[in-house]
Amino acid sequence: MKKVISIMAGFFFLMVTGFTQTLSVISGTISNQTTKEFIPYANIGIEGTYTGAASDSAGNFEFKVPESNIGTYIMASAVGYQGFRIAMSELKNERLQIEMVPTDYNIGVVNINAQSLVLFRILKNSIGFIERNYLKGPFSEKAYYKTEIAVNSEPSRVQEAIVEISDLKGYVRESPLQAQLHRNYSILGVRRNFEIKGLADGMNQMDDLLGFDIVRSVGNVLDLDFLNSFDLSLDRVTQFEGDSVWVINYRLKEPDLSRTGDYYATAYEGKIYIAKSDYAILKNETWVKASDYSSLGRAFANTSQREWIPLSIAYDFSTTYRKGKDGYKLVYMKSNRHNSWKDKTDGGQKSENITNYLVPTEVNKVSPMLYNSRIYFTDMAQDQKIWDGFNLSVD
């Protein structure tokens, strides 16, 4: 009969020592006693040593025991469970089925700090591996861009564009000024369902979208200078794009321009998906609240008089990355903005919803088109031939 051990597991690092000479390997599974689900990344090992292992995504563990480690204890721990300790003399030559009892009460400051240290280490590894994992420059890529703007119940104003983005350095960590110099774009073709009557009609949202590419941009949760400003928690371990992935929640304690890229940010939180195999960021989702918004972009302050004052400003954005032959690259981006305004004169209100998409379609590293400026405004006419020759499918 297999031995079943119920464990009240806690949250510290394991360290385990000793074992009977008849056993050279400890193996088994760790599961939740209540739900019977396997517990991934639990720690188990020999007390007082670095001999041990972490359970895999299916709750399995196995580690070798040196002959010198005899006669002490095995300890195990996992996030959200109480600690376990058992004498090695009680073990037999059989596979362990360890059932861990979850805790339903507040886990306390020490446990929260222990979890944060693990998550900080994961994020630091991800940051350190960016230049190894992601597409490096120089390169250019064509992309499909789309903006939909709806005010109250009026029909949406839709603007589409074929954009060519150039990057002299690729996915490296550099200052906002350097990124502004090295990453530029041009508009190759447009089409829209409205006429341009003023400056605001011809403006695009490309600068904001490029800022949402958090792997390429600084001033976010992937910035080592600011990482300690975030509260972190493990959301779950899951499968994403065929890989086992950590999903980490983050929340910025004191939002400001340097940490969010938004001049008016008041709340900033999200989820980031990190591959276990190589620490690559596969996806990011962020939710932001702000006290105001400039039509020039989220990094700018309003300096002129205006007739509308903000009632509520909120937006979210998500980015997805996928591995290609030259490294990971951005493959999809979407942002949603919801603004509510009040007329300073008569008190009337309006709601504004802005949705932006960016879908890179093809990368050119052999003979990239490198631009030295950005096209913020375009009033070019629609050329159907350009759209007929554009392939929206992604590499």
Secondary structure, DSSP 8 states (H G I E B T S, - for coil): ---EEEE--BSS---B----TT-SEEEEEEEETTT--B-TT-EEEEBTSS-EEE--TTSEEEEE--TT--SSEEEEE-TTB--EEEEGGG--SS-EEEEE-B--S---HHHHHHHHHHHHHHHHHHHHTHHHHB-BSSEEEEEEEEEEEEETTS--EEEEEEEEEEESSBS----HHHHHHHEEEEEEEEEESS---SHHHHB--HHHHHHH-TTTS-SSTT-TTTGGGEEEEEEEEEEETTEEEEEEEEEESS--HHHHS-TTEEEEEEEEEEETTT--EEEEEEEEEES---TT-TT----S--SEEEEEEEEEEEEEEEEETTEEEEEEEEEEEEEEEEETTT--EEEEEEEEEEEEEEEE-SS----SSB--B------HHHHHT---S--
